[in-house]
Amino acid sequence: MRYRLTFITGVAVGYVLGARAGRERYEQLRKSAQRVAHNPAVRNAAETAGQTGRGAALKAVDAVKGKVGDKVPASVTAQVKRLRRKGAAVEDGWGTSNT
């Protein structure tokens, strides 16, 4: 799935950069992308995926920490502590509200 999404993104970028229609077509595609990005259903899906990912990351860190013990770098430990203090409502910079 990841490679398919990467391929589709590459095709879209190549089309936009190489389109003979020029600036008009670029603006049309940009507006379409903005409409999709601002769609509440898409935003909710992105928010849910982000929260699920953060939860999975915390579980993975616990599992790894249990196996490697004190060998986890201090920077990773500090980041995990910061995430736990703030809970699931961490501002991720992607424009999701995490509410």
N, CA, C and O of each residue as an XYZ file, in Angstrom:
396
protein
N       0.823     -1.184      0.000
C       0.000      0.000      0.000
C       0.872      1.255      0.000
O       0.581      2.226     -0.698
N       1.950      1.221      0.796
C       2.822      2.376      0.886
C       3.459      2.679     -0.471
O       3.544      3.838     -0.878
N       3.901      1.643     -1.161
C       4.548      1.851     -2.446
C       3.551      2.319     -3.504
O       3.892      3.112     -4.383
N       2.328      1.825     -3.412
C       1.297      2.255     -4.343
C       1.003      3.741     -4.147
O       0.878      4.489     -5.117
N       0.894      4.167     -2.881
C       0.630      5.572     -2.586
C       1.797      6.442     -3.042
O       1.584      7.530     -3.576
N       3.010      5.981     -2.840
C       4.188      6.715     -3.288
C       4.190      6.836     -4.809
O       4.501      7.898     -5.348
N       3.849      5.765     -5.493
C       3.814      5.790     -6.946
C       2.756      6.770     -7.450
O       3.016      7.565     -8.353
N       1.577      6.706     -6.866
C       0.479      7.598     -7.285
C       0.862      9.050     -7.027
O       0.589      9.922     -7.851
N       1.497      9.312     -5.881
C       1.946     10.672     -5.582
C       2.973     11.127     -6.603
O       2.927     12.269     -7.061
N       3.891     10.258     -6.961
C       4.896     10.593     -7.969
C       4.286     10.892     -9.322
O       4.702     11.825    -10.009
N       3.301     10.101     -9.702
C       2.615     10.340    -10.975
C       1.898     11.691    -10.942
O       1.951     12.454    -11.906
N       1.231     11.976     -9.830
C       0.506     13.252     -9.717
C       1.473     14.431     -9.781
O       1.208     15.412    -10.475
N       2.584     14.342     -9.067
C       3.569     15.430     -9.092
C       4.159     15.577    -10.485
O       4.328     16.695    -10.973
N       4.472     14.471    -11.123
C       5.001     14.532    -12.482
C       4.014     15.147    -13.456
O       4.396     15.907    -14.346
N       2.750     14.816    -13.283
C       1.722     15.384    -14.156
C       1.625     16.884    -13.955
O       1.574     17.653    -14.916
N       1.598     17.295    -12.679
C       1.468     18.724    -12.397
C       2.666     19.480    -12.951
O       2.504     20.529    -13.575
N       3.866     18.957    -12.727
C       5.063     19.660    -13.191
C       5.197     19.630    -14.709
O       5.752     20.555    -15.302
N       4.697     18.583    -15.332
C       4.872     18.461    -16.771
C       3.650     18.786    -17.598
O       3.670     18.655    -18.822
N       2.591     19.208    -16.943
C       1.348     19.463    -17.675
C       1.512     20.608    -18.661
O       2.096     21.642    -18.337
N       0.999     20.417    -19.848
C       1.065     21.475    -20.857
C       0.012     22.545    -20.604
O       0.107     23.653    -21.133
N      -0.986     22.214    -19.800
C      -2.041     23.179    -19.524
C      -1.523     24.361    -18.719
O      -2.139     25.426    -18.712
N      -0.395     24.179    -18.043
C       0.249     25.288    -17.358
C      -0.385     25.666    -16.041
O      -0.899     24.822    -15.308
N      -0.337     26.932    -15.761
C      -0.735     27.474    -14.462
C      -2.208     27.224    -14.154
O      -2.551     26.943    -13.006
N      -3.076     27.319    -15.138
C      -4.513     27.104    -14.901
C      -4.770     25.710    -14.339
O      -5.490     25.551    -13.353
N      -4.184     24.718    -14.966
C      -4.386     23.346    -14.510
C      -3.779     23.150    -13.121
O      -4.351     22.450    -12.285
N      -2.631     23.762    -12.876
C      -2.011     23.684    -11.555
C      -2.949     24.258    -10.496
O      -3.159     23.643     -9.451
N      -3.509     25.426    -10.763
C      -4.423     26.060     -9.803
C      -5.667     25.196     -9.581
O      -6.155     25.086     -8.456
N      -6.171     24.594    -10.638
C      -7.344     23.729    -10.527
C      -7.024     22.516     -9.643
O      -7.817     22.161     -8.771
N      -5.888     21.892     -9.859
C      -5.487     20.744     -9.047
C      -5.227     21.148     -7.598
O      -5.569     20.413     -6.671
N      -4.623     22.317     -7.408
C      -4.336     22.795     -6.061
C      -5.627     23.044     -5.289
O      -5.729     22.684     -4.117
N      -6.608     23.656     -5.938
C      -7.898     23.907     -5.279
C      -8.607     22.598     -4.940
O      -9.229     22.473     -3.886
N      -8.506     21.627     -5.845
C      -9.115     20.319     -5.566
C      -8.455     19.663     -4.362
O      -9.134     19.095     -3.507
N      -7.145     19.741     -4.299
C      -6.422     19.159     -3.168
C      -6.783     19.863     -1.866
O      -6.914     19.215     -0.828
N      -6.944     21.164     -1.910
C      -7.346     21.913     -0.716
C      -8.748     21.523     -0.266
O      -9.010     21.407      0.931
N      -9.647     21.323     -1.220
C     -11.008     20.906     -0.857
C     -10.987     19.548     -0.163
O     -11.697     19.332      0.820
N     -10.175     18.642     -0.678
C     -10.066     17.323     -0.060
C      -9.451     17.449      1.329
O      -9.933     16.833      2.280
N      -8.387     18.246      1.453
C      -7.701     18.393      2.729
C      -8.581     19.038      3.789
O      -8.434     18.747      4.976
N      -9.489     19.905      3.379
C     -10.353     20.589      4.332
C     -11.678     19.863      4.568
O     -12.511     20.324      5.348
N     -11.869     18.751      3.908
C     -13.076     17.951      4.092
C     -13.080     17.388      5.509
O     -12.098     16.770      5.921
N     -14.163     17.585      6.268
C     -14.211     17.093      7.650
C     -13.984     15.584      7.766
O     -13.353     15.133      8.722
N     -14.474     14.816      6.834
C     -14.285     13.362      6.890
C     -12.802     13.012      6.751
O     -12.309     12.132      7.457
N     -12.091     13.687      5.856
C     -10.670     13.438      5.661
C      -9.894     13.873      6.899
O      -8.990     13.169      7.348
N     -10.246     15.030      7.449
C      -9.560     15.522      8.657
C      -9.770     14.563      9.827
O      -8.834     14.280     10.575
N     -11.000     14.062      9.984
C     -11.273     13.121     11.068
C     -10.493     11.824     10.884
O      -9.967     11.268     11.848
N     -10.422     11.347      9.647
C      -9.669     10.125      9.371
C      -8.182     10.333      9.672
O      -7.535      9.452     10.238
N      -7.643     11.485      9.297
C      -6.238     11.781      9.565
C      -5.990     11.885     11.069
O      -4.972     11.410     11.571
N      -6.911     12.500     11.768
C      -6.789     12.635     13.219
C      -6.826     11.272     13.901
O      -6.021     10.993     14.789
N      -7.754     10.435     13.485
C      -7.863      9.093     14.055
C      -6.602      8.278     13.775
O      -6.097      7.575     14.650
N      -6.108      8.381     12.555
C      -4.885      7.655     12.205
C      -3.706      8.138     13.040
O      -2.880      7.334     13.472
N      -3.624      9.436     13.267
C      -2.547      9.985     14.083
C      -2.609      9.491     15.513
O      -1.590      9.119     16.095
N      -3.808      9.487     16.081
C      -3.969      9.016     17.459
C      -3.651      7.520     17.561
O      -3.006      7.079     18.512
N      -4.105      6.755     16.585
C      -3.819      5.325     16.574
C      -2.318      5.080     16.454
O      -1.767      4.205     17.122
N      -1.669      5.857     15.599
C      -0.225      5.722     15.422
C       0.545      6.060     16.681
O       1.494      5.363     17.040
N       0.139      7.134     17.359
C       0.813      7.489     18.609
C       0.628      6.396     19.653
O       1.565      6.062     20.378
N      -0.578      5.840     19.732
C      -0.827      4.752     20.686
C       0.021      3.536     20.380
O       0.582      2.922     21.287
N       0.120      3.184     19.110
C       0.930      2.033     18.707
C       2.412      2.292     18.986
O       3.144      1.385     19.382
N       2.842      3.530     18.776
C       4.246      3.863     19.034
C       4.574      3.715     20.511
O       5.633      3.197     20.865
N       3.681      4.163     21.366
C       3.923      4.026     22.807
C       3.983      2.556     23.221
O       4.818      2.176     24.041
N       3.102      1.731     22.659
C       3.132      0.299     22.966
C       4.433     -0.331     22.465
O       5.025     -1.172     23.142
N       4.867      0.079     21.288
C       6.100     -0.470     20.719
C       7.303     -0.083     21.569
O       8.204     -0.894     21.782
N       7.319      1.151     22.051
C       8.433      1.582     22.890
C       8.468      0.764     24.168
O       9.540      0.363     24.620
N       7.296      0.512     24.757
C       7.258     -0.306     25.967
C       7.799     -1.706     25.698
O       8.567     -2.244     26.495
N       7.398     -2.290     24.578
C       7.863     -3.634     24.241
C       9.368     -3.661     24.016
O      10.057     -4.563     24.494
N       9.871     -2.680     23.295
C      11.307     -2.619     23.012
C      12.081     -2.349     24.294
O      13.118     -2.962     24.548
N      11.565     -1.423     25.100
C      12.256     -1.090     26.343
C      12.334     -2.306     27.263
O      13.330     -2.494     27.961
N      11.295     -3.123     27.265
C      11.317     -4.334     28.074
C      12.382     -5.311     27.617
O      12.922     -6.069     28.423
N      12.686     -5.300     26.336
C      13.681     -6.235     25.805
C      15.105     -5.702     25.875
O      16.043     -6.476     26.067
N      15.283     -4.385     25.723
C      16.640     -3.841     25.697
C      17.020     -3.165     26.998
O      18.190     -2.834     27.196
N      16.071     -2.951     27.886
C      16.362     -2.397     29.201
C      16.894     -0.982     29.146
O      16.284     -0.105     28.533
N      18.022     -0.758     29.780
C      18.597      0.584     29.894
C      19.405      1.003     28.673
O      20.056      2.048     28.689
N      19.369      0.217     27.639
C      20.134      0.537     26.435
C      19.417      1.546     25.535
O      19.971      1.965     24.518
N      18.186      1.942     25.897
C      17.437      2.920     25.109
C      18.099      4.284     25.306
O      18.354      4.677     26.444
N      18.383      5.013     24.225
C      19.025      6.326     24.354
C      18.180      7.287     25.185
O      16.952      7.201     25.202
N      18.845      8.186     25.859
C      18.159      9.156     26.718
C      17.199     10.037     25.918
O      16.153     10.437     26.429
N      17.549     10.341     24.667
C      16.682     11.191     23.852
C      15.336     10.511     23.582
O      14.293     11.166     23.578
N      15.368      9.210     23.360
C      14.131      8.463     23.124
C      13.311      8.400     24.402
O      12.094      8.585     24.373
N      13.971      8.139     25.518
C      13.280      8.072     26.798
C      12.620      9.413     27.124
O      11.484      9.445     27.597
N      13.321     10.513     26.874
C      12.771     11.842     27.141
C      11.553     12.114     26.271
O      10.569     12.685     26.741
N      11.611     11.713     25.018
C      10.479     11.918     24.109
C       9.263     11.121     24.565
O       8.142     11.628     24.520
N       9.464      9.898     24.996
C       8.361      9.067     25.468
C       7.742      9.685     26.719
O       6.519      9.726     26.855
N       8.586     10.163     27.630
C       8.071     10.805     28.843
C       7.251     12.036     28.494
O       6.207     12.281     29.099
N       7.717     12.815     27.520
C       6.991     14.016     27.107
C       5.630     13.643     26.523
O       4.625     14.287     26.823
N       5.600     12.612     25.697
C       4.339     12.180     25.094
C       3.367     11.669     26.154
O       2.164     11.912     26.062
N       3.874     10.974     27.143
C       3.000     10.444     28.193
C       2.455     11.550     29.065
O       1.304     11.482     29.497
N       3.265     12.583     29.339
C       2.788     13.708     30.153
C       1.623     14.414     29.470
O       0.644     14.785     30.118
N       1.734     14.594     28.173
C       0.697     15.294     27.433
C      -0.457     14.383     27.048
O      -1.509     14.871     26.635
N      -0.289     13.090     27.170
C      -1.348     12.150     26.809
C      -1.491     12.044     25.312
O      -0.547     12.313     24.569
N      -2.672     11.651     24.864
C      -2.919     11.439     23.436
C      -3.102     12.743     22.685
O      -2.989     12.761     21.459
N      -3.383     13.844     23.389
C      -3.657     15.126     22.739
C      -2.369     15.899     22.507
O      -2.175     16.974     23.074
N      -1.491     15.357     21.679
C      -0.226     15.989     21.354
C      -0.386     16.741     20.042
O      -0.901     16.193     19.067
N       0.058     18.002     20.014
C       0.008     18.769     18.775
C       1.083     18.217     17.845
O       2.270     18.255     18.169
N       0.669     17.708     16.698
C       1.608     17.064     15.803
C       2.017     17.925     14.630
O       2.826     17.489     13.811
N       1.483     19.146     14.515
C       1.883     20.036     13.442
C       1.227     19.743     12.109
O       1.546     20.382     11.107
N       0.308     18.778     12.086
C      -0.347     18.420     10.826
C      -1.705     19.094     10.688
O      -2.442     18.825      9.739
N      -2.031     19.950     11.612
C      -3.293     20.681     11.503
C      -4.484     19.938     12.065
O      -5.623     20.358     11.864
N      -4.245     18.843     12.765
C      -5.364     18.126     13.365
C      -5.606     18.701     14.752
O      -4.685     19.194     15.403
N      -6.846     18.631     15.191
C      -7.199     19.258     16.460
C      -7.008     18.314     17.644
O      -6.909     18.773     18.782
N      -6.954     17.019     17.400
C      -6.792     16.019     18.447
C      -7.867     16.125     19.522
O      -7.592     15.949     20.709
N      -9.070     16.409     19.103
C     -10.160     16.503     20.072
C     -11.096     15.343     19.924
O     -12.081     15.247     20.656
